Amino acid sequence: MITSTATITRDPTIPPLENGDQLTLAEFERRYSAMADLKKAELIEGIVYMASPVRAKKKHGKPHSRIMTWLGTYEASRPGVETLDNTTVRLDADNEVQPDALLRIEQDGQSIITEDDYVEGAPELIVEIAASTVSIDLHKKLNVYRRNGVQEYLVWRVDDGEFDWFRLREGDYTQLETNPEGILCSEIFPGLWLDKAALLAGNLAKVLEILQQGLQSQE
């Protein structure tokens, strides 16, 4: 086992983040920056939410890995788009989130990369790995993303064995349905196809095969 004698010191004059804190965006960032050992915290509607430890296969780690492989493969074939993993996104004065994955248009898109290397504005597509329908991802976050103009919002409900793909239309989210072949197709990113059944079954090879079909399609 590898051990380390290094210790992380924190400025005692800066209060630590706590779940449920009600903070301004500036104070949230000040406290978050002072906690170098903290991997993920979000400000949602002015309230602090801190993530639990991430499990390997059943809850989060493996689903997250598959989503990143799928989006990263798309990025490799489509210049001008960018995939980001667990990146801080400043949406508005009360919301600074850290979605599991996002896909954004680099030039003339809805978001920018700031001088301090954060995303500002709404990425075109966000993915969250959620536990179930009771998750914050399908309630508070969904409303925040809708209000800020995230065009496509994907939620993998791991406990429920379901995958939801929402599309923003006229200020509200509607759920995309699979085509007759069981494929979900992005309306924002041409060729971004997803075999929902293959993803839920853990068949990553099939997921990538269908994605390649989308990339080679007339879209």
Secondary structure as GFF3:
##gff-version 3
##sequence-region A 1 219
A	DSSP	alpha_helix	25	34	.	.	.	ID=ss1
A	DSSP	beta_strand	41	44	.	.	.	ID=ss2
A	DSSP	beta_strand	47	50	.	.	.	ID=ss3
A	DSSP	alpha_helix	61	77	.	.	.	ID=ss4
A	DSSP	beta_strand	81	85	.	.	.	ID=ss5
A	DSSP	beta_strand	89	92	.	.	.	ID=ss6
A	DSSP	beta_strand	95	97	.	.	.	ID=ss7
A	DSSP	beta_strand	101	105	.	.	.	ID=ss8
A	DSSP	beta_strand	111	113	.	.	.	ID=ss9
A	DSSP	beta_strand	119	121	.	.	.	ID=ss10
A	DSSP	beta_strand	125	130	.	.	.	ID=ss11
A	DSSP	three_ten_helix	136	138	.	.	.	ID=ss12
A	DSSP	alpha_helix	140	148	.	.	.	ID=ss13
A	DSSP	beta_strand	152	157	.	.	.	ID=ss14
A	DSSP	beta_strand	162	169	.	.	.	ID=ss15
A	DSSP	beta_strand	172	175	.	.	.	ID=ss16
A	DSSP	beta_strand	183	185	.	.	.	ID=ss17
A	DSSP	beta_strand	193	195	.	.	.	ID=ss18
A	DSSP	alpha_helix	196	201	.	.	.	ID=ss19
A	DSSP	alpha_helix	204	215	.	.	.	ID=ss20
###
